């Protein structure tokens, strides 16, 4: 198994587990918190903002690791 295959597998599993975590920890509680359909849809839609914030923080952390990799590896 090559390095590129491993990178693709890690990325794929990250997306799948991240989506499952969003559904289980954010979307489902937002859906169950309201009674009417439009409130439920609005709650799930607004939870996408929290998901976007988590993605931005993760990308920023990954960029910092890449930027300072030479300091960490020595």
N, CA, C and O atoms as CSV, one atom per row, in Angstrom:
chain,resi,resn,atom,element,x,y,z
A,1,UNK,N,N,0.857,-1.167,0.000
A,1,UNK,CA,C,0.000,0.000,0.000
A,1,UNK,C,C,0.904,1.232,0.000
A,1,UNK,O,O,1.791,1.362,0.843
A,2,UNK,N,N,0.673,2.119,-0.939
A,2,UNK,CA,C,1.514,3.296,-1.087
A,2,UNK,C,C,1.091,4.435,-0.176
A,2,UNK,O,O,0.034,4.393,0.453
A,3,UNK,N,N,1.933,5.446,-0.120
A,3,UNK,CA,C,1.654,6.608,0.720
A,3,UNK,C,C,0.402,7.348,0.280
A,3,UNK,O,O,-0.370,7.821,1.114
A,4,UNK,N,N,0.200,7.447,-1.021
A,4,UNK,CA,C,-0.982,8.155,-1.517
A,4,UNK,C,C,-2.262,7.428,-1.134
A,4,UNK,O,O,-3.260,8.066,-0.800
A,5,UNK,N,N,-2.246,6.110,-1.178
A,5,UNK,CA,C,-3.412,5.330,-0.779
A,5,UNK,C,C,-3.722,5.525,0.695
A,5,UNK,O,O,-4.884,5.660,1.078
A,6,UNK,N,N,-2.691,5.540,1.515
A,6,UNK,CA,C,-2.893,5.756,2.955
A,6,UNK,C,C,-3.479,7.139,3.208
A,6,UNK,O,O,-4.376,7.287,4.038
A,7,UNK,N,N,-2.984,8.151,2.503
A,7,UNK,CA,C,-3.496,9.510,2.671
A,7,UNK,C,C,-4.964,9.571,2.272
A,7,UNK,O,O,-5.764,10.202,2.963
A,8,UNK,N,N,-5.328,8.925,1.171
A,8,UNK,CA,C,-6.715,8.923,0.732
A,8,UNK,C,C,-7.614,8.177,1.713
A,8,UNK,O,O,-8.739,8.608,1.965
A,9,UNK,N,N,-7.135,7.064,2.272
A,9,UNK,CA,C,-7.925,6.331,3.263
A,9,UNK,C,C,-8.134,7.148,4.530
A,9,UNK,O,O,-9.241,7.183,5.068
A,10,UNK,N,N,-7.091,7.801,5.011
A,10,UNK,CA,C,-7.223,8.631,6.209
A,10,UNK,C,C,-8.189,9.779,5.956
A,10,UNK,O,O,-9.028,10.081,6.805
A,11,UNK,N,N,-8.079,10.425,4.788
A,11,UNK,CA,C,-9.004,11.499,4.445
A,11,UNK,C,C,-10.443,11.020,4.340
A,11,UNK,O,O,-11.359,11.683,4.826
A,12,UNK,N,N,-10.645,9.872,3.708
A,12,UNK,CA,C,-11.991,9.321,3.579
A,12,UNK,C,C,-12.614,8.959,4.913
A,12,UNK,O,O,-13.777,9.272,5.167
A,13,UNK,N,N,-11.837,8.295,5.771
A,13,UNK,CA,C,-12.351,7.954,7.092
A,13,UNK,C,C,-12.619,9.204,7.925
A,13,UNK,O,O,-13.569,9.232,8.708
A,14,UNK,N,N,-11.806,10.220,7.767
A,14,UNK,CA,C,-12.023,11.471,8.497
A,14,UNK,C,C,-13.347,12.117,8.092
A,14,UNK,O,O,-14.092,12.610,8.940
A,15,UNK,N,N,-13.629,12.110,6.796
A,15,UNK,CA,C,-14.886,12.685,6.322
A,15,UNK,C,C,-16.074,11.882,6.839
A,15,UNK,O,O,-17.054,12.462,7.305
A,16,UNK,N,N,-15.997,10.568,6.762
A,16,UNK,CA,C,-17.109,9.713,7.202
A,16,UNK,C,C,-17.352,9.857,8.703
A,16,UNK,O,O,-18.488,10.047,9.135
A,17,UNK,N,N,-16.291,9.767,9.492
A,17,UNK,CA,C,-16.458,9.878,10.945
A,17,UNK,C,C,-16.826,11.295,11.366
A,17,UNK,O,O,-17.562,11.478,12.335
A,18,UNK,N,N,-16.327,12.299,10.652
A,18,UNK,CA,C,-16.714,13.676,10.950
A,18,UNK,C,C,-18.183,13.922,10.667
A,18,UNK,O,O,-18.865,14.583,11.451
A,19,UNK,N,N,-18.679,13.396,9.556
A,19,UNK,CA,C,-20.103,13.540,9.229
A,19,UNK,C,C,-20.972,12.799,10.241
A,19,UNK,O,O,-22.025,13.294,10.643
A,20,UNK,N,N,-20.530,11.618,10.649
A,20,UNK,CA,C,-21.290,10.869,11.660
A,20,UNK,C,C,-21.302,11.603,12.996
A,20,UNK,O,O,-22.320,11.614,13.689
A,21,UNK,N,N,-20.185,12.212,13.358
A,21,UNK,CA,C,-20.130,12.976,14.601
A,21,UNK,C,C,-21.044,14.195,14.527
A,21,UNK,O,O,-21.722,14.523,15.500
A,22,UNK,N,N,-21.064,14.869,13.370
A,22,UNK,CA,C,-21.951,16.025,13.221
A,22,UNK,C,C,-23.409,15.615,13.351
A,22,UNK,O,O,-24.193,16.281,14.027
A,23,UNK,N,N,-23.764,14.519,12.701
A,23,UNK,CA,C,-25.159,14.061,12.779
A,23,UNK,C,C,-25.517,13.675,14.210
A,23,UNK,O,O,-26.568,14.065,14.717
A,24,UNK,N,N,-24.646,12.910,14.859
A,24,UNK,CA,C,-24.969,12.412,16.194
A,24,UNK,C,C,-24.876,13.448,17.295
A,24,UNK,O,O,-25.651,13.410,18.251
A,25,UNK,N,N,-23.932,14.377,17.173
A,25,UNK,CA,C,-23.697,15.325,18.265
A,25,UNK,C,C,-24.305,16.705,18.045
A,25,UNK,O,O,-24.490,17.454,19.005
A,26,UNK,N,N,-24.617,17.052,16.803
A,26,UNK,CA,C,-25.136,18.396,16.548
A,26,UNK,C,C,-26.471,18.408,15.819
A,26,UNK,O,O,-27.397,19.098,16.246
A,27,UNK,N,N,-26.589,17.664,14.738
A,27,UNK,CA,C,-27.810,17.734,13.935
A,27,UNK,C,C,-28.993,17.054,14.630
A,27,UNK,O,O,-30.096,17.600,14.649
A,28,UNK,N,N,-28.774,15.883,15.192
A,28,UNK,CA,C,-29.881,15.180,15.849
A,28,UNK,C,C,-30.407,15.942,17.066
A,28,UNK,O,O,-31.623,16.074,17.207
A,29,UNK,N,N,-29.540,16.450,17.954
A,29,UNK,CA,C,-30.083,17.255,19.064
A,29,UNK,C,C,-30.781,18.535,18.584
A,29,UNK,O,O,-31.780,18.948,19.174
A,30,UNK,N,N,-30.270,19.158,17.531
A,30,UNK,CA,C,-30.938,20.348,16.994
A,30,UNK,C,C,-32.310,19.980,16.443
A,30,UNK,O,O,-33.264,20.742,16.601
A,31,UNK,N,N,-32.418,18.838,15.809
A,31,UNK,CA,C,-33.702,18.379,15.260
A,31,UNK,C,C,-34.694,18.074,16.379
A,31,UNK,O,O,-35.873,18.408,16.268
A,32,UNK,N,N,-34.232,17.448,17.445
A,32,UNK,CA,C,-35.123,17.035,18.530
A,32,UNK,C,C,-35.515,18.177,19.468
A,32,UNK,O,O,-36.424,18.022,20.284
A,33,UNK,N,N,-34.845,19.309,19.360
A,33,UNK,CA,C,-35.117,20.413,20.271
A,33,UNK,C,C,-36.375,21.193,19.903
A,33,UNK,O,O,-36.895,21.931,20.740
A,34,UNK,N,N,-36.868,21.055,18.702
A,34,UNK,CA,C,-38.003,21.848,18.229
A,34,UNK,C,C,-39.131,20.939,17.775
A,34,UNK,O,O,-38.932,19.750,17.530
A,35,UNK,N,N,-40.321,21.519,17.666
A,35,UNK,CA,C,-41.484,20.693,17.338
A,35,UNK,C,C,-41.972,20.886,15.905
A,35,UNK,O,O,-42.427,19.925,15.284
A,36,UNK,N,N,-41.889,22.095,15.366
A,36,UNK,CA,C,-42.386,22.290,14.008
A,36,UNK,C,C,-41.259,22.044,12.994
A,36,UNK,O,O,-40.074,22.129,13.315
A,37,UNK,N,N,-41.671,21.739,11.773
A,37,UNK,CA,C,-40.705,21.368,10.746
A,37,UNK,C,C,-39.750,22.506,10.407
A,37,UNK,O,O,-38.547,22.282,10.268
A,38,UNK,N,N,-40.271,23.725,10.272
A,38,UNK,CA,C,-39.399,24.827,9.879
A,38,UNK,C,C,-38.391,25.148,10.978
A,38,UNK,O,O,-37.263,25.537,10.676
A,39,UNK,N,N,-38.772,24.992,12.255
A,39,UNK,CA,C,-37.821,25.213,13.344
A,39,UNK,C,C,-36.743,24.132,13.355
A,39,UNK,O,O,-35.571,24.415,13.604
A,40,UNK,N,N,-37.145,22.910,13.088
A,40,UNK,CA,C,-36.175,21.811,13.036
A,40,UNK,C,C,-35.181,22.013,11.903
A,40,UNK,O,O,-33.978,21.828,12.088
A,41,UNK,N,N,-35.677,22.391,10.734
A,41,UNK,CA,C,-34.788,22.631,9.598
A,41,UNK,C,C,-33.862,23.815,9.867
A,41,UNK,O,O,-32.688,23.781,9.499
A,42,UNK,N,N,-34.381,24.847,10.499
A,42,UNK,CA,C,-33.547,26.006,10.838
A,42,UNK,C,C,-32.476,25.620,11.855
A,42,UNK,O,O,-31.338,26.078,11.751
A,43,UNK,N,N,-32.819,24.790,12.831
A,43,UNK,CA,C,-31.840,24.345,13.817
A,43,UNK,C,C,-30.725,23.530,13.190
A,43,UNK,O,O,-29.553,23.716,13.519
A,44,UNK,N,N,-31.082,22.635,12.295
A,44,UNK,CA,C,-30.061,21.833,11.599
A,44,UNK,C,C,-29.220,22.730,10.698
A,44,UNK,O,O,-28.003,22.563,10.629
A,45,UNK,N,N,-29.851,23.682,10.005
A,45,UNK,CA,C,-29.107,24.602,9.150
A,45,UNK,C,C,-28.117,25.435,9.968
A,45,UNK,O,O,-26.979,25.637,9.544
A,46,UNK,N,N,-28.539,25.912,11.122
A,46,UNK,CA,C,-27.647,26.713,11.958
A,46,UNK,C,C,-26.522,25.877,12.561
A,46,UNK,O,O,-25.454,26.408,12.868
A,47,UNK,N,N,-26.748,24.586,12.732
A,47,UNK,CA,C,-25.666,23.743,13.230
A,47,UNK,C,C,-24.565,23.580,12.184
A,47,UNK,O,O,-23.443,23.198,12.516
A,48,UNK,N,N,-24.884,23.869,10.922
A,48,UNK,CA,C,-23.853,23.847,9.880
A,48,UNK,C,C,-22.810,24.941,10.107
A,48,UNK,O,O,-21.655,24.785,9.710
A,49,UNK,N,N,-23.209,26.054,10.748
A,49,UNK,CA,C,-22.244,27.098,11.073
A,49,UNK,C,C,-21.220,26.598,12.090
A,49,UNK,O,O,-20.031,26.899,11.984
A,50,UNK,N,N,-21.687,25.837,13.068
A,50,UNK,CA,C,-20.751,25.257,14.031
A,50,UNK,C,C,-19.835,24.248,13.346
A,50,UNK,O,O,-18.642,24.193,13.645
A,51,UNK,N,N,-20.378,23.456,12.437
A,51,UNK,CA,C,-19.555,22.514,11.672
A,51,UNK,C,C,-18.501,23.255,10.854
A,51,UNK,O,O,-17.346,22.833,10.796
A,52,UNK,N,N,-18.898,24.357,10.224
A,52,UNK,CA,C,-17.945,25.148,9.448
A,52,UNK,C,C,-16.848,25.716,10.350
A,52,UNK,O,O,-15.687,25.775,9.946
A,53,UNK,N,N,-17.203,26.127,11.551
A,53,UNK,CA,C,-16.197,26.646,12.483
A,53,UNK,C,C,-15.211,25.556,12.870
A,53,UNK,O,O,-14.010,25.816,12.946
A,54,UNK,N,N,-15.683,24.354,13.115
A,54,UNK,CA,C,-14.794,23.236,13.433
A,54,UNK,C,C,-13.868,22.919,12.259
A,54,UNK,O,O,-12.691,22.620,12.458
A,55,UNK,N,N,-14.393,22.984,11.051
A,55,UNK,CA,C,-13.570,22.718,9.872
A,55,UNK,C,C,-12.488,23.782,9.733
A,55,UNK,O,O,-11.336,23.457,9.444
A,56,UNK,N,N,-12.845,25.053,9.936
A,56,UNK,CA,C,-11.866,26.130,9.827
A,56,UNK,C,C,-10.772,25.968,10.875
A,56,UNK,O,O,-9.593,26.143,10.566
A,57,UNK,N,N,-11.139,25.640,12.096
A,57,UNK,CA,C,-10.136,25.441,13.148
A,57,UNK,C,C,-9.241,24.252,12.815
A,57,UNK,O,O,-8.030,24.322,13.027
A,58,UNK,N,N,-9.803,23.175,12.305
A,58,UNK,CA,C,-9.008,22.009,11.934
A,58,UNK,C,C,-8.045,22.297,10.797
A,58,UNK,O,O,-6.894,21.859,10.828
A,59,UNK,N,N,-8.505,23.026,9.799
A,59,UNK,CA,C,-7.629,23.381,8.682
A,59,UNK,C,C,-6.523,24.318,9.161
A,59,UNK,O,O,-5.375,24.181,8.741
A,60,UNK,N,N,-6.854,25.261,10.031
A,60,UNK,CA,C,-5.834,26.179,10.552
A,60,UNK,C,C,-4.791,25.422,11.371
A,60,UNK,O,O,-3.595,25.689,11.252
A,61,UNK,N,N,-5.233,24.491,12.192
A,61,UNK,CA,C,-4.293,23.695,12.976
A,61,UNK,C,C,-3.405,22.850,12.068
A,61,UNK,O,O,-2.199,22.749,12.293
A,62,UNK,N,N,-3.996,22.250,11.051
A,62,UNK,CA,C,-3.209,21.475,10.095
A,62,UNK,C,C,-2.207,22.333,9.348
A,62,UNK,O,O,-1.083,21.897,9.094
A,63,UNK,N,N,-2.602,23.557,8.989
A,63,UNK,CA,C,-1.678,24.461,8.313
A,63,UNK,C,C,-0.526,24.852,9.230
A,63,UNK,O,O,0.613,24.972,8.779
A,64,UNK,N,N,-0.816,25.053,10.517
A,64,UNK,CA,C,0.255,25.359,11.472
A,64,UNK,C,C,1.227,24.200,11.611
A,64,UNK,O,O,2.438,24.408,11.687
A,65,UNK,N,N,0.712,22.994,11.644
A,65,UNK,CA,C,1.582,21.821,11.738
A,65,UNK,C,C,2.472,21.736,10.503
A,65,UNK,O,O,3.671,21.480,10.617
A,66,UNK,N,N,1.897,21.948,9.333
A,66,UNK,CA,C,2.702,21.904,8.110
A,66,UNK,C,C,3.730,23.030,8.103
A,66,UNK,O,O,4.876,22.814,7.707
A,67,UNK,N,N,3.339,24.229,8.534
A,67,UNK,CA,C,4.239,25.381,8.521
A,67,UNK,C,C,5.442,25.168,9.445
A,67,UNK,O,O,6.569,25.523,9.100
A,68,UNK,N,N,5.190,24.586,10.623
A,68,UNK,CA,C,6.251,24.410,11.613
A,68,UNK,C,C,6.798,22.985,11.650
A,68,UNK,O,O,7.431,22.599,12.633
A,69,UNK,N,N,6.569,22.206,10.611
A,69,UNK,CA,C,6.968,20.785,10.620
A,69,UNK,C,C,8.470,20.595,10.829
A,69,UNK,O,O,8.890,19.658,11.508
A,70,UNK,N,N,9.266,21.472,10.254
A,70,UNK,CA,C,10.716,21.324,10.395
A,70,UNK,C,C,11.159,21.538,11.838
A,70,UNK,O,O,12.166,20.963,12.253
A,71,UNK,N,N,10.453,22.330,12.603
A,71,UNK,CA,C,10.788,22.536,14.017
A,71,UNK,C,C,10.344,21.351,14.864
A,71,UNK,O,O,11.011,21.006,15.840
A,72,UNK,N,N,9.217,20.717,14.500
A,72,UNK,CA,C,8.717,19.578,15.267
A,72,UNK,C,C,9.523,18.311,14.998
A,72,UNK,O,O,9.724,17.504,15.906
A,73,UNK,N,N,9.981,18.128,13.774
A,73,UNK,CA,C,10.627,16.881,13.395
A,73,UNK,C,C,12.084,16.793,13.853
A,73,UNK,O,O,12.661,15.706,13.856
A,74,UNK,N,N,12.673,17.896,14.231
A,74,UNK,CA,C,14.093,17.878,14.632
A,74,UNK,C,C,14.280,17.558,16.092
A,74,UNK,O,O,15.412,17.507,16.573
